[in-house]
Amino acid sequence: MRNFPEIGTGILIEKDNPSEFSEALISLFILAEISKKVKDKESIYETENFKMVNQIPDDILKSLVILNPNYFTKIKENCYRRVENNFRWKIVSKKLIVLYNEIKKIHSSDKKRA
């Protein structure tokens, strides 16, 4: 989300870094809560909501939610679209067939050389 806010689906963190992991979780939970409150017609600039924004550890996400209080909804939509376009069985099976065909070609060309 930090590098590609329009199509982001999550927060990339360094592996084996519990601090980054906890900050990412906190940021996402706060984004979800803000999105819920704003959906209920509250303003992002109401004091309590703005305090929540300031609790977001990630500065980039903090600025993204100020620009778009429903940013969490956008993330959810991006995640759903990514799953639909890349990970449904219909898509995965087509990719698998292409992969098998490529392996067959490689295997056939290796046999011809031998």
C-alpha positions in Angstrom: 0.0 0.0 0.0 2.9 2.3 0.7 4.3 2.2 -2.8 1.1 1.6 -4.7 -1.8 3.1 -2.8 -4.3 2.8 -5.6 -3.8 -1.0 -6.0 -2.3 -1.9 -2.7 -3.5 -5.0 -0.9 -1.4 -5.1 2.2 1.6 -3.9 4.1 5.0 -5.3 3.2 7.1 -5.9 6.3 10.5 -7.2 6.9 10.4 -10.9 7.8 11.1 -11.8 11.4 10.5 -8.3 12.6 7.8 -8.4 15.3 7.8 -4.6 15.7 7.0 -4.0 12.0 4.4 -6.7 12.2 2.6 -5.2 15.2 2.7 -1.7 13.7 1.2 -3.0 10.5 -1.6 -4.7 12.4 -2.3 -1.7 14.5 -2.4 0.5 11.4 -4.9 -1.8 9.7 -7.1 -2.1 12.7 -7.2 1.7 13.1 -7.9 2.1 9.4 -10.8 -0.3 9.7 -12.2 1.5 12.7 -11.9 4.9 11.0 -13.6 3.6 7.9 -16.5 2.3 9.9 -17.0 5.6 11.8 -16.8 7.7 8.6 -19.2 5.3 6.9 -21.6 6.1 9.7 -21.4 9.8 8.6 -18.8 11.0 11.1 -16.1 13.3 9.8 -12.5 12.3 9.7 -11.8 15.7 11.4 -13.9 15.1 14.4 -11.6 15.2 17.4 -11.9 11.5 18.4 -11.5 10.3 14.8 -8.5 12.6 14.3 -6.9 11.2 17.5 -7.3 7.8 16.0 -5.6 8.9 12.8 -2.7 10.2 14.9 -2.4 6.7 16.5 -1.5 5.1 13.2 2.2 4.2 13.4 2.8 4.3 9.7 3.1 7.9 8.4 2.3 7.0 4.8 -0.9 5.2 5.8 -1.7 8.1 8.1 -1.6 10.5 5.2 -3.5 8.2 2.9 -6.4 7.9 5.4 -6.5 11.7 5.8 -6.8 12.0 2.0 -9.4 9.2 1.8 -11.1 8.3 5.1 -12.5 5.2 3.4 -9.1 4.0 2.4 -9.6 0.7 4.3 -12.6 0.0 2.0 -10.4 0.5 -1.0 -7.8 -2.0 0.4 -10.6 -4.6 0.9 -11.8 -4.0 -2.7 -8.2 -4.3 -4.0 -7.7 -7.6 -2.1 -11.0 -9.0 -3.4 -10.1 -8.1 -7.0 -6.6 -9.5 -6.7 -8.0 -12.9 -5.5 -10.7 -12.9 -8.2 -8.1 -12.2 -10.9 -5.3 -14.4 -9.7 -6.2 -17.1 -7.3 -9.6 -18.6 -8.2 -9.3 -22.2 -9.3 -10.4 -21.3 -12.9 -7.4 -18.9 -13.2 -4.9 -21.1 -11.4 -5.8 -24.1 -13.5 -5.2 -22.2 -16.7 -1.8 -21.0 -15.4 -0.9 -24.5 -14.4 -1.7 -25.8 -17.9 0.6 -23.1 -19.4 3.3 -24.1 -17.0 3.0 -27.8 -17.8 3.1 -27.0 -21.6 6.3 -25.0 -21.0 7.9 -27.8 -19.1 7.0 -30.3 -21.9 8.6 -28.0 -24.4 11.8 -27.7 -22.3 11.8 -31.5 -21.8 11.3 -32.2 -25.5 14.1 -29.8 -26.6 16.4 -31.5 -24.0 15.7 -34.9 -25.5 16.4 -33.7 -29.0 19.8 -32.4 -27.9 20.7 -35.6 -26.2 
